[in-house]
């Protein structure tokens, strides 16, 4: 079974930067794209950013201009560069692999990002 392994979370002060990385344990079949979601305590999981197999990116309004997603569809890796971090960015961040409407997505185990004020 394919696993997504995340790295790069941690504690940072407001205004600082972090870079999250995610790699698949083996090549994912039927991959449509990859992305990052986050879930803060007491809130629903939300999309942060995604990148399609063709390189088209999409961002949540709350992170546009501060976060940059990049990826290598051939290697099934995705990164999230997070700049100008705010305390409201504090959450567990999850890597996601989208395999289209007929297959379940694959999720990473999550990595904690904490931004102190």
C-alpha positions as MATLAB code, in Angstrom:
seq = 'XXXXXXXXXXXXXXXXXXXXXXXXXXXXXXXXXXXXXXXXXXXXXXXXXXXXXXXXXXXXXXXXXXXXXXXXXXXXXXXXXXXXXXXXXXXXXXXXXXXXXXXXXXXXXXXXXXXXX';
ca = [
       0.000    0.000    0.000;
       1.288    3.429   -0.938;
       2.168    5.753    1.898;
       2.732    9.504    1.881;
       5.545   10.609    4.176;
       5.575   14.237    5.303;
       8.362   16.243    6.858;
       9.203   19.815    7.739;
       6.680   20.858   10.337;
       7.641   22.604   13.546;
       7.429   25.710   15.676;
       8.116   29.135   14.213;
       7.475   32.736   15.199;
       4.969   34.863   13.336;
       6.506   36.218   10.161;
       8.797   33.245    9.791;
       8.956   30.502    7.180;
       8.678   26.734    6.989;
       8.894   24.255    4.143;
       6.826   21.083    4.114;
       7.750   18.116    1.956;
       5.839   14.985    1.027;
       6.967   11.917   -0.864;
       5.154    8.757   -1.871;
       6.654    5.428   -0.851;
       6.240    4.250   -4.433;
       4.758    5.543   -7.656;
       1.023    6.224   -7.407;
      -1.142    4.976  -10.231;
      -3.912    7.196  -11.631;
      -2.476   10.287   -9.943;
      -4.460   13.432  -10.795;
      -2.593   15.769   -8.514;
      -1.279   16.361   -5.026;
      -1.986   18.898   -2.373;
      -1.852   20.066    1.213;
      -4.752   20.313    3.623;
      -4.771   21.505    7.210;
      -6.916   21.028   10.266;
      -6.864   23.314   13.267;
      -8.350   22.229   16.633;
     -12.120   22.345   16.527;
     -12.216   23.100   12.815;
     -12.829   21.102    9.670;
     -10.007   20.015    7.421;
      -9.528   22.551    4.644;
      -7.611   22.727    1.389;
      -4.487   24.874    1.572;
      -3.032   24.374   -1.894;
      -3.024   21.843   -4.690;
      -1.122   21.157   -7.872;
      -2.439   19.116  -10.764;
      -0.464   16.569  -12.717;
      -0.111   19.242  -15.395;
       1.231   21.808  -12.949;
      -1.869   23.940  -12.419;
      -1.922   25.338   -8.895;
      -4.773   26.365   -6.643;
      -4.613   28.185   -3.297;
      -6.945   29.003   -0.467;
      -7.573   32.739   -0.281;
      -6.075   32.844    3.200;
      -2.634   31.688    1.990;
      -2.431   33.072   -1.540;
       0.667   35.224   -1.928;
       2.327   33.718    1.152;
       2.474   29.993    0.347;
       3.873   28.326   -2.758;
       3.193   24.738   -3.774;
       5.518   22.821   -6.065;
       5.774   19.228   -7.091;
       7.223   16.568   -9.330;
       4.462   14.413  -10.785;
       6.948   11.850  -12.084;
       8.433   11.331   -8.626;
       5.142   11.837   -6.779;
       6.513   14.509   -4.492;
       4.995   17.795   -3.366;
       6.347   20.691   -1.330;
       4.781   23.667    0.381;
       6.865   26.765    1.021;
       5.178   28.821    3.712;
       6.305   32.412    4.221;
       5.005   35.239    6.383;
       3.396   32.722    8.708;
       0.622   33.851   11.018;
      -0.678   32.331   14.265;
      -3.879   31.387   12.413;
      -1.797   29.098   10.189;
      -1.297   26.826   13.203;
      -2.699   23.398   12.345;
      -1.852   19.840   11.452;
      -0.939   19.803    7.766;
      -1.766   16.742    5.673;
      -0.378   15.726    2.319;
      -2.955   14.403   -0.142;
      -2.778   12.451   -3.395;
      -5.847   12.753   -5.620;
      -6.557    9.704   -7.778;
      -9.699   10.956   -9.468;
     -13.415   10.360   -8.815;
     -13.297    6.566   -8.784;
     -10.504    5.952   -6.299;
     -10.041    7.031   -2.694;
      -7.424    9.701   -2.098;
      -4.281    8.881   -0.164;
      -3.466   10.851    2.975;
      -0.255   11.374    4.880;
      -0.064   11.034    8.642;
       0.053   14.786    9.211;
       2.713   17.167   10.467;
       2.202   19.847   13.108;
       2.848   23.487   12.269;
       2.724   25.918   15.172;
       3.122   29.666   14.711;
       3.668   31.686   17.858;
       2.718   35.339   18.146;
];
